[in-house]
Amino acid sequence: MFEYISLINRYEWVVVLVAFVVSAQSPNIRWLTGTIMVLKTIDVLTVDIFLQWGGWFYIAISFLDLSIVLSILLRQKTASYIANLEIPCFSQLAQKSAQYYKLTSNEIGLVILYMISIIVNFASSIEHVIRRNSEYNPMFIYNHYSQSKLALTFLCVMIVCSLAINGANNLYRDKRKN
């Protein structure tokens, strides 16, 4: 069931990396894709370890998804904090990202998809606990887990590509502050 998860995570990471490069015109989207890229790097590096955890896998993946949701929703505060640290490379980008912050409909779509992913993970976790601790053997989510995660990942990748294209076209920059 989980044989393709690691491979899919790597492809997703590559798409986010390309989105980071493409979105160079928009500090807002570049900061977002950079943050997602850092979190996806952690995901790619740890998913094989998490797969060995059995039922705890679902909880660990949910925490990674939650970290992405929080990084999207708290992006302006995070960027402002890092801008104040005056780190040579990151502070200027963080300052521009905080200055031109705009929560877009695509980002709200990402938040919704990651929240659905968390719900699927927790439902799978509950199903795993029921299978493990009773004679009842529900396989509703287990049989469709890979397909649902693949669909959610594909939709997230499409939204990130859309964000990158819009960022490359400089659609999210506040024109009044130019």
Order of alpha helices (4+ residues) and beta strands (2+ residues): alpha-alpha-alpha-alpha-alpha-alpha-alpha
